[in-house]
Amino acid sequence: MNQGMPTMTNSPQRLRALLDQQRDVSRELLQILAREHAALSGNDLQGLETILAVKQQNMDQLEALSRQFMELTRRHSPPHKDGMIASLRHCDPQGTWGLETLWRELEGLLTQCRDKNNTNGKIIALSHRQVQQALAILRNGELAGDSCYSPTGNRPAAASSRTLGKV
């Protein structure tokens, strides 16, 4: 007999464990996204590189846990047209394991993560646009037009580069 960790043959217990893990990883992701925001706002490119690596590891872990959870849910619950809550209620009809409550908490955390990630993406897009505008000024001596394409769908002709200085 296995003397180590108890095996979780009870599906509600295993679902609870997977939801707990997803919640913990989601909380970590929320903290990582806050650090990413600070690095972006402070223009800390070295710190940002480290944060992005940690963020990717966290996302990989969250995706793996989610796949395990979805597989276990499918295995122990008939498909429900009403979605995940109905599946969790089927696996835990008395609510003994608190699966529905934990699922809703996880959904809230993931929504916060999505919102923070979108905000960070907007900061990156704005910074990118500013860099592109600065490059246009350096190359052409003037700010490029707002559109990448003309009304006919063609790209505007690129102006030749300007000499910034001679040695």
C-alpha positions, -999 to +999 in steps of 0.1 A: +000+000+000+012+035-008+025+052+024+031+086+007+004+111-002-031+098-002-045+091-037-075+112-046-099+088-062-128+109-051-135+132-081-149+162-061-118+160-039-095+160-070-115+188-086-112+208-054-074+203-054-071+214-090-093+245-084-072+254-054-040+251-075-055+272-103-066+298-077-031+300-062-014+302-097-039+329-107-031+349-076+006+346-085-002+357-120-020+388-107+011+397-087+033+391-118+011+414-139+013+441-112+051+438-114+050+439-152+029+471-150+055+487-127+083+476-150+065+490-180+057+523-163+092+526-150+108+516-183+127+489-165+136+467-195+159+443-177+133+437-150+106+433-177+126+406-194+128+386-161+091+392-154+080+380-189+099+347-184+082+342-150+048+352-165+052+326-193+061+298-168+030+308-147+008+308-178+021+274-188+013+260-153-021+276-153-029+261-188-017+226-177-039+227-145-069+239-166-065+210-190-064+185-161-094+201-146-114+201-178-105+165-185-115+154-150-148+174-152-156+157-186-148+123-172-170+126-141-199+147-153-222+144-183-220+174-207-242+202-195-257+228-217-256+251-187-219+250-185-193+245-158-215+254-128-239+226-137-210+202-141-197+211-107-231+208-091-233+173-106-199+163-091-207+180-057-245+180-054-245+190-016-217+216-021-196+197+004-164+205-014-173+241-023-165+236-060-190+262-072-178+289-048-141+282-057-149+282-094-165+316-091-135+329-072-112+316-099-133+332-126-130+366-107-092+362-104-089+353-141-110+383-151-087+406-130-057+390-147-072+396-181-080+432-174-045+439-160-029+421-190-050+442-214-039+474-196-002+463-199-008+455-235-021+491-241+010+505-224+032+484-247+011+495-278+014+532-268+052+529-262+055+511-296+036+539-313+058+566-297+090+548-308+076+545-343+068+582-344+103+591-331+118+569-358+097+586-385+109+619-373+145+608-374+142+592-409+120+618-425+123+649-404+086+650-399+059+630-381+044+603-403+007+603-411-016+585-388-026+558-412-005+530-425-025+528-457-040+553-480-078+554-486-072+531-517-056+505-495-020+511-507+009+518-484+022+554-487+056+557-504+084+558-479+105+589-480+142+585-482+163+587-451+178+620-440+214+625-430+216+633-394+252+644-394+286+640-411+319+631-397 
